[in-house]
Amino acid sequence: MWSKLTIIGVVVGSIIIGIGAAALVMHLGPITVTEEYTVLPGESVSYLIPAPENTAQTMSITGDRFNVTLSSPGGGLQIPNEEYRGSADLSWTHAESGDTTIYIKNGGGDDLQINPVIVRSSDPIWIAFDFMVIISGIIIIGFSMGFAAKRPKGF
């Protein structure tokens, strides 16, 4: 028969293992990121997007005037590096695995709104972190099972 501490430890450890396993599944494969940025007049922003082969990227930019410079691996120049006015819906595809570099400069008098939908490679550090969470749950279960062990006389 297990004690209350053993049961609590097994339940808590199982929950931690479940959270770690769910996070591990989420971090395997490409990750889709949808964000929203505002760039003030005269300022610039740059992005470095690591992505696997054949992933489509899109970015919607709205503002008075702005310059966009993009370099993507393997595919050469896929969008014109020029000054845009009003709005631009940019899309490109990674022909090879690697990093896309995007440089956007707000040259107008209004704020620049950037809405990217980016598919990027998962970072190996998150996978290692997920395994650490799973191992922590196993250790908690192991320690709690020690409370169920019969103690020899004298302890």
Helices and strands as residue ranges (DSSP letters): H 4-27, E 31-34, E 37-39, E 44-51, E 56-71, E 83-93, E 98-106, E 112-120, H 124-146
